[in-house]
Amino acid sequence: MSKQAAYGLTLCKYCDQQGMLEVVKETQTGKLHIVCSECDTEYASPKDALNDKNPTVYTGGRTTPATLDEIEAKGWAAYLMK
């Protein structure tokens, strides 16, 4: 079984660009948010992530990479890395 790749926004400032800020989905709630692949810094939206507004440390449940359809439905596709 192949693992779905995560959609990224930019490199994370908090871990010295060691990780990528990725769009993930909580499997239990279906909520989308942005989490660093390395240090678990979390943002509620891509706009918050790109403006470094209200970062927290992710303490939620299990996540999976969000699909492009889910990201587009949320209106976040324009924030993805090209």
N, C-alpha and C positions, 0 to 999 in steps of 0.2 A: 504494500500500500504506500503510495507516495504522500509525503507531507506537504500541505499547502504552504506556500511562501507567504510571509507577512508583507503587507503594504506599508512602506515607510514614508515619513515626512522629512526628517532631517536628523543629523547626529545630535546626541544628547550633550548639553552643556555641563550637566552635573557630574558625569563620570569622565570628563575630559575627552569627549567624543569617542569613547570606547564602545558605546552602544547606539543603536538606532531607535528613534521614537517611532513606534509601530501602532497601527490601528488594530486593536484586539476586541474580542467579544467575550463577555462573561458567559460561560456555558449555562449557568443556572438561571440568570436573569435576561440574557440576550442583549444587555446594555453594551454599547460601543464606547470605548474610551481609548486614550493614547497612553502607552506604557513603554518605557525604555527597556530594550532587550537585555541590557547589562545590569543596571542599578535599580530597576523597578520604580523610577520616578514616574508619576502618573499625572495626567492632565485630563480635564473633563471634555476638552474639545481641541481640534487642531489649531484653532485661533489662539486659545490659551497657551498651547505648546509653543507655537511660533513666537508669541509675545512674552513667553516665560511668566505667565500669570497664574498664580495660585497652584504651584506644584505641590504634590503630596507624595508619600511613599505608598505604593500599591499594597494593600492588605486584603484585597478581595479574594474570591474563589478562583477556581480553575478557568483558564481562558484558552481560546483558540484564535488563530488569525481571522480577522473579518474578511468576508468575500468582497469582491469588487461591487457586486450587486448591493450588498448591505451598506457599503461605504457610499455608493451613489444615492441610495434611498435616503440616507441621512444628510445628503448635501455636502459631503466632505471630499469628494473626488478631486476637486480643484486644488486641494492642499497636498496631494500626493507628489512624491518626487517624480520627476520626468525621466 
